[in-house]
Amino acid sequence: GVSIFVGEERISSSVKQGDQRVLSGYPTPATVGETIKSGKTTSTQSSGYLKVYLPLKSGAKTVAVMTVSVP
């Protein structure tokens, strides 16, 4: 699945829980905050998923993070 975070808010997601998109009400991974601060691509592996955190930048500033999770 793919999600986009602006700060701590998930603004877009391809991930569904039932027929609803996973947006508000779900915890923001701590790695999102770390990626915003560092501005560097990061990856983790947990629960059988490879998760990649990609910083989205405006100039040198990270303004959002896109996450991609694959089994």
Secondary structure as GFF3:
##gff-version 3
##sequence-region A 1 71
A	DSSP	beta_strand	2	6	.	.	.	ID=ss1
A	DSSP	beta_strand	9	13	.	.	.	ID=ss2
A	DSSP	beta_strand	16	17	.	.	.	ID=ss3
A	DSSP	beta_strand	20	21	.	.	.	ID=ss4
A	DSSP	alpha_helix	30	38	.	.	.	ID=ss5
A	DSSP	beta_strand	42	46	.	.	.	ID=ss6
A	DSSP	beta_strand	49	58	.	.	.	ID=ss7
A	DSSP	beta_strand	61	70	.	.	.	ID=ss8
###
